[in-house]
């Protein structure tokens, strides 16, 4: 019986671990169109605007939370500014959400 339970646990954990993470309402409303659910920027609009891959671990290691927040608030290159639309708390939460994205190279 213990072996059966262990086998069942082993086979259910990977399935749960592969589920895409849930995104916040702020992400869905403001980020998904270009960066997609996974943050990689491979949506049609993201490719058109050459959106940054927010899940790139090398890039993430090179950018501070302050820089991420500034880009969200003020915009950067082709990225629009969201400072008038999002509260400081929402921007901070989006920075945390970007940091938590599953890491995927460009």
C-alpha positions as CSV (number, residue, x, y, z in Angstrom):
1,X,0.0,0.0,0.0
2,X,2.8,2.4,0.9
3,X,4.5,1.7,-2.5
4,X,1.3,2.4,-4.3
5,X,0.9,5.8,-2.5
6,X,4.5,6.6,-3.2
7,X,4.1,5.7,-6.9
8,X,1.0,7.8,-7.1
9,X,2.7,10.8,-5.5
10,X,5.7,10.5,-7.9
11,X,3.5,10.6,-10.9
12,X,1.2,13.5,-9.9
13,X,4.0,15.9,-8.8
14,X,5.5,16.5,-12.2
15,X,2.1,17.2,-13.8
16,X,1.3,19.8,-11.1
17,X,4.8,21.3,-11.5
18,X,4.2,21.8,-15.3
19,X,1.1,23.8,-14.9
20,X,1.7,27.4,-16.1
21,X,1.7,29.8,-13.2
22,X,-1.4,32.0,-12.7
23,X,-0.8,35.6,-13.7
24,X,-2.2,38.7,-11.8
25,X,-5.0,40.8,-13.2
26,X,-2.4,43.6,-13.7
27,X,-0.2,41.3,-15.8
28,X,-3.2,40.0,-17.8
29,X,-4.5,43.5,-18.5
30,X,-1.1,45.2,-19.3
31,X,1.7,42.7,-20.1
32,X,0.2,39.6,-21.7
33,X,-0.5,41.2,-25.1
34,X,3.3,41.7,-25.8
35,X,5.1,39.5,-23.2
36,X,2.6,36.6,-23.1
37,X,1.8,34.4,-20.2
38,X,5.3,33.1,-20.0
39,X,7.0,36.5,-20.3
40,X,9.1,35.6,-23.3
41,X,7.6,38.2,-25.7
42,X,6.7,35.7,-28.4
43,X,3.2,36.9,-29.0
44,X,2.3,38.4,-32.4
45,X,2.4,41.9,-30.9
46,X,5.5,41.1,-28.9
47,X,7.4,39.9,-32.0
48,X,6.2,43.0,-33.9
49,X,7.5,45.3,-31.1
50,X,10.5,43.1,-30.4
51,X,9.4,42.8,-26.7
52,X,12.1,41.7,-24.3
53,X,12.2,38.1,-23.0
54,X,11.5,38.8,-19.3
55,X,12.2,35.1,-18.5
56,X,15.9,35.4,-19.8
57,X,18.0,34.6,-16.7
58,X,21.1,36.5,-18.0
59,X,19.1,39.6,-18.6
60,X,17.2,39.3,-15.2
61,X,20.5,39.0,-13.4
62,X,21.7,42.2,-15.0
63,X,18.7,44.4,-14.2
64,X,17.7,45.8,-10.8
65,X,14.2,45.8,-9.4
66,X,14.3,49.6,-9.6
67,X,15.1,49.5,-13.3
68,X,12.2,47.1,-13.9
69,X,9.9,49.3,-11.9
70,X,11.1,52.4,-13.8
71,X,10.5,50.6,-17.2
72,X,7.0,49.7,-16.1
73,X,6.2,53.2,-14.9
74,X,7.9,55.3,-17.5
75,X,8.2,52.9,-20.5
76,X,11.3,52.1,-22.3
77,X,12.1,51.9,-26.1
78,X,8.9,50.5,-27.6
79,X,7.3,49.7,-24.2
80,X,4.5,52.0,-23.2
81,X,4.5,53.7,-19.8
82,X,2.0,52.4,-17.2
83,X,2.8,54.8,-14.4
84,X,-0.6,56.6,-14.6
85,X,-2.5,53.4,-14.9
86,X,-0.9,51.3,-12.2
87,X,-0.3,52.0,-8.5
88,X,3.1,51.7,-6.9
89,X,1.9,48.5,-5.2
90,X,0.8,47.0,-8.6
91,X,4.2,47.9,-10.1
92,X,6.0,46.3,-7.2
93,X,3.9,43.2,-7.6
94,X,4.6,43.1,-11.3
95,X,8.4,43.3,-10.6
96,X,8.0,40.3,-8.2
97,X,6.0,38.5,-10.9
98,X,8.7,39.0,-13.5
99,X,11.3,37.7,-11.0
100,X,9.2,34.6,-10.4
101,X,8.8,33.8,-14.1
102,X,10.1,30.3,-15.1
103,X,13.6,31.0,-16.5
104,X,13.9,30.5,-20.2
105,X,16.8,31.8,-22.3
106,X,16.3,33.9,-25.3
